[in-house]
């Protein structure tokens, strides 16, 4: 199932993509009018916390709409909604893994791949939606860079999660662009400020439930800047797997439903080019991940 979050008539809602249509089912409106279920979550985070039960509830609501004589009223065309990030706001900082592809570690100047997982965070205020126009923040940086990444969305609370059970804690996957002010990163000798500029974590377009992606380590990642392929990698080249990341992070941090973990980026970032090619006003970045879709943003 491909879920998306959106705003319509100033209300924040969520729903599944209508198959073979550029539209979304307004499942909250279906529930309000048809009263299909005894209870239904009002936010995507609350839904995620219910895991497979939530997915089944959404399916029942869609089925009820399809069987209704005027079911089309519950469809909203993409052109009639304001897109939001699939997870509009995470419970805590966005968790990120650095240098998780050896070729990217090398292009960033590392002599060898890290022996242990490198973890940093981005502020949740950095979250932005698909198809939004984002600032290049020329007042504080002249080296804004892109990083196409597979993002994991956590589905239930967990501490000290063993590797063998890690996927029990995954709800699904989306695409993220880990935008980074490289100069701020170097100036402050840590990642947080350079990674947390407003709009520096666009995610989307969909949150795809894990049943549709049986192996997150067999997905292509392609990043294009103004139509030019910059990154062309595969999640099979991750140094640390999704299950290893969850196991390690949960030793130190309690994971919660709606937490998002960015799993690292392959080679091809702007800083790694000779000469470096950073983002500027007028640029467009598209990141495509197999099985999920394409995240697109423009810069101004």
C-alpha positions in Angstrom: 0.0 0.0 0.0 1.2 3.5 -0.9 0.1 6.0 1.7 0.4 9.8 1.5 -0.2 12.7 3.8 -1.9 15.8 2.5 -3.9 18.9 3.5 -7.3 19.8 2.1 -9.5 22.7 3.4 -6.8 23.4 6.0 -7.2 19.9 7.4 -4.2 17.5 7.6 -5.3 14.1 6.4 -3.8 10.8 5.0 -4.9 8.0 2.7 -3.8 5.4 0.2 -3.1 6.2 -3.5 -6.0 5.2 -5.8 -4.7 2.4 -8.0 -3.9 3.6 -11.6 -5.1 7.1 -10.8 -3.4 10.3 -9.7 -5.7 10.5 -6.7 -5.9 9.6 -3.1 -8.7 8.0 -1.1 -9.9 10.3 1.7 -10.2 7.5 4.3 -11.1 9.9 7.1 -14.1 11.2 5.2 -15.1 7.7 4.3 -15.1 6.8 8.0 -16.9 10.0 8.9 -19.7 9.4 6.4 -20.1 5.7 6.2 -19.1 4.8 9.8 -17.4 1.5 8.6 -15.2 1.0 11.7 -15.8 1.2 15.4 -12.7 3.4 15.7 -10.1 4.8 13.3 -6.9 6.8 13.9 -7.1 10.5 13.2 -3.4 10.9 12.4 -0.9 8.9 10.3 1.4 8.5 13.4 -1.5 6.9 15.4 -2.2 4.7 12.4 1.4 3.6 12.0 1.4 2.6 15.7 -1.3 0.0 15.0 0.8 -1.7 12.3 -0.9 -4.3 10.1 -4.2 -3.7 11.8 -4.2 -0.1 10.5 -3.4 -1.3 6.9 -6.4 -3.6 7.1 -8.6 -0.8 8.4 -7.6 1.3 5.4 -8.4 -1.5 3.0 -11.8 -1.9 4.6 -12.6 1.8 4.2 -11.5 1.8 0.5 -13.6 -1.3 -0.1 -16.6 0.4 1.4 -16.1 3.4 -0.8 -15.7 1.3 -3.9 -19.0 -0.5 -3.1 -20.8 2.8 -2.4 -23.1 4.2 -5.1 -21.2 7.5 -5.0 -17.8 6.3 -4.0 -16.1 8.7 -6.3 -16.8 11.5 -3.9 -14.2 10.1 -1.6 -11.4 10.4 -4.2 -9.3 13.6 -4.2 -7.2 14.4 -7.3 -3.6 15.2 -6.6 -4.2 18.6 -8.2 -6.7 19.4 -5.5 -4.6 18.6 -2.4 -1.5 20.1 -0.8 1.1 17.4 -0.5 2.8 16.9 2.9 5.7 14.6 3.8 4.3 11.1 4.4 5.3 11.6 8.1 4.6 15.3 8.6 6.4 15.4 11.9 8.5 12.8 13.6 8.3 12.0 17.3 12.0 13.0 17.7 14.9 14.1 15.6 15.3 12.3 12.3 17.9 9.6 12.8 20.5 9.4 10.0 23.4 7.0 9.1 26.5 8.5 7.7 29.0 6.9 5.3 27.0 3.8 4.9 28.2 3.2 1.3 32.0 2.7 0.9 32.1 4.6 -2.4 30.5 7.6 -0.7 32.9 7.4 2.2 35.8 7.5 -0.2 34.4 10.5 -2.1 34.1 12.4 1.2 37.8 11.8 2.0 37.7 8.8 4.2 40.7 6.4 3.8 38.6 3.4 4.8 35.0 2.6 5.5 33.8 3.1 9.1 34.0 0.0 11.4 31.0 1.1 13.4 27.7 2.8 12.4 27.9 6.6 12.2 24.7 8.1 13.5 23.7 11.8 13.5 20.3 13.6 13.6 18.4 16.2 11.7 15.8 18.5 13.3 12.1 17.5 12.6 11.6 21.1 11.5 13.7 20.2 8.4 10.9 18.0 7.0 9.4 19.1 3.7 7.1 17.5 1.2 7.5 16.1 -2.4 7.1 18.7 -5.2 7.9 21.6 -2.8 10.2 24.5 -3.6 13.0 24.7 -1.1 15.4 27.5 -0.2 19.1 27.3 -0.9 19.7 29.3 2.2 22.2 31.6 0.5 22.4 33.7 3.7 24.2 31.0 5.6 25.7 28.6 3.0 27.1 28.5 -0.5 27.5 24.7 -0.5 24.1 23.1 -0.1 24.4 19.5 -1.2 22.0 16.6 -2.0 22.0 13.0 -0.8 19.4 10.6 -2.1 18.5 8.0 0.6 16.1 5.1 1.5 14.2 6.1 4.6 12.9 3.5 7.1 9.7 4.4 9.0 9.4 2.7 12.4 6.1 1.0 13.3 6.3 0.2 17.0 8.1 1.1 20.1 11.3 -0.8 20.7 14.4 -0.8 22.9 17.3 -3.3 22.5 15.8 -4.8 19.4 17.7 -7.9 18.3 18.8 -7.9 14.7 16.7 -11.0 13.9 13.5 -9.2 15.0 14.3 -5.8 13.5 11.8 -5.9 10.6 9.0 -6.5 13.1 9.6 -2.9 14.0 9.5 -1.5 10.5 6.2 -0.1 9.2 7.4 0.9 5.7 9.8 3.0 3.6 10.0 6.3 1.8 12.5 8.5 0.0 14.5 11.3 1.6 16.9 13.9 0.4 19.5 14.5 3.2 20.3 18.1 2.2 23.5 19.3 3.8 25.2 22.7 4.1 28.8 21.3 3.7 30.5 24.5 4.9 28.4 24.6 8.1 29.3 20.9 8.6 33.0 21.7 8.4 32.8 25.0 10.3 31.0 23.5 13.4 32.8 20.1 13.3 29.6 18.2 13.7 26.6 17.4 11.5 23.5 18.8 13.2 23.5 22.5 12.2 24.5 21.8 8.6 21.9 19.1 8.3 19.0 20.9 9.9 18.3 23.9 7.8 14.6 24.5 7.2 13.4 22.2 4.4 16.6 20.2 4.4 14.8 16.8 4.7 12.2 16.5 2.0 10.5 13.1 2.1 8.0 11.3 -0.1 6.1 11.0 -2.2 4.7 7.9 -0.5 5.1 5.8 2.6 5.1 2.3 1.1 4.2 -0.5 3.6 6.9 -3.1 4.1 4.9 -5.9 2.5 5.4 -4.3 -0.9 9.2 -4.1 -0.4 10.3 -7.6 0.8 14.0 -6.8 0.5 15.1 -3.2 1.2 18.6 -4.2 0.2 17.8 -4.8 -3.5 16.6 -1.4 -4.6 18.1 1.0 -7.1 18.7 4.7 -6.1 19.0 7.3 -8.8 19.4 11.0 -8.2 19.2 13.5 -11.0 20.0 17.2 -10.8 18.4 19.1 -13.7 18.0 15.8 -15.5 21.7 14.8 -15.1 22.3 11.5 -13.3 24.5 12.2 -10.3 23.9 9.1 -8.1 23.2 5.7 -9.5 23.5 3.1 -6.7 21.8 0.2 -5.0 20.8 -0.4 -1.4 22.6 -3.8 -1.8 25.8 -1.8 -1.2 25.0 -0.6 2.2 27.8 -1.3 4.7 25.3 -1.7 7.6 21.9 -3.3 6.9 18.6 -2.0 8.0 18.4 -4.7 10.7 21.9 -3.8 11.9 21.0 -0.1 12.1 17.9 -0.8 14.1 19.7 -3.1 16.4 22.5 -0.6 17.1 20.3 2.5 17.4 17.8 0.8 19.7 20.6 0.0 22.2 20.9 3.7 22.9 17.6 5.2 21.8 14.0 4.0 22.3 12.4 3.8 18.9 8.9 5.0 18.6 6.1 4.7 15.9 6.8 7.4 13.3 10.5 7.6 13.8 12.4 7.9 10.6 15.8 6.5 9.9 17.8 7.7 6.8 20.1 4.8 5.8 22.9 6.7 4.0 23.6 7.8 0.4 25.7 6.3 -2.4 28.5 8.1 -4.2 27.8 11.0 -6.5 27.1 13.9 -4.2 28.0 17.4 -5.3 30.9 17.7 -2.9 32.5 14.6 -4.4 32.6 16.0 -7.9 35.7 17.8 -9.3 35.0 20.7 -9.1 32.3 20.4 -6.5 28.8 21.1 -7.8 26.5 22.5 -5.1 22.8 23.4 -5.5 21.7 26.8 -6.6 18.5 28.6 -7.2 16.6 27.2 -10.2 17.9 23.7 -9.7 15.6 20.6 -9.6 16.5 17.4 -7.8 14.7 14.1 -8.4 15.4 11.0 -6.4 13.9 7.7 -7.6 13.9 4.5 -5.5 12.6 1.3 -7.0 9.2 0.3 -5.6 8.6 3.7 -4.0 8.5 6.4 -6.6 10.2 9.7 -7.2 10.8 12.5 -4.8 11.1 15.9 -6.7 12.0 19.3 -5.3 13.0 22.6 -6.9 15.3 25.2 -5.3 15.0 29.0 -5.0 
